[in-house]
Amino acid sequence: MQRIPVVSTNVNSIGYANGIIEVEFTDGSIYQYSGTNEYVFRNFLNAPSKGRFIHYYLKGYSYQRVA
């Protein structure tokens, strides 16, 4: 999945495809959050705090570590 670099202390890049948001954290781990949509991704992309967005919004979705 192609990801977009973001400015964050915890997140390096984020991407979206087919209902899945992929997050690459600064420690190199990559997680995929499924059941999302492009609207959620756009809000994530524009969120002033990526870590806070993950905590309050993405943690409610099914997720798995992929790397």
N, C-alpha and C positions, 0 to 999 in steps of 0.2 A: 504494500500500500504506500502510495506517495504521501509524505507528511510535509507540513509547513513548519519551518522554524518559528519559535515564539520566544518572547522575552519573559523569562520567569526564573525564579530561583530554584524551582523543583522540576520544571518541565522543559525539555529541549525542543520537542516538536509534536505536532498533532496532525492527524489525518482522518478522513471520512470516506467510506465506500459501503454501499449496500446495507445501510443500517448499523454499521459498526464504526465506532470512534476508536482510533488507535492513538495511544499516548506513549511517547518515549520520555522516560524520566531522566534526570541528570545522572543518576547512578548507572544508566545503561539499560535498565529493565524496560520492557515494553508490555503494555497491557492493552487488551481489546475489550471494549464495552459494547455489548450487543443489544439490539432492540431500540436503538436510538434513531434519530432522523436528522435531516440536514438543518432543520431549525435549531435543534439542540447544539449541533456542531457550530453553527454560526454564532450562537450565544457564547459558547465556549471560546471560540476564536476571538471574540470581542470582549471577553471578561477581563476586568482589570487584574484579577488574581486568579491564575489558572489553578493553583492548589486549592483555593477556597471553592472554586467551581466544582472541582472533582469531589471534594468532601461533601458539599451540599447537594449536588445534582447528579453526578455520574455514579456515585456509590450505590444508588438505588437501582441501577441496571445490573444485569448479569455481566460478570467480567471474568477474564482469565489472563494469567500471565503467559505470554508467548515467547519471551526471550529474557 
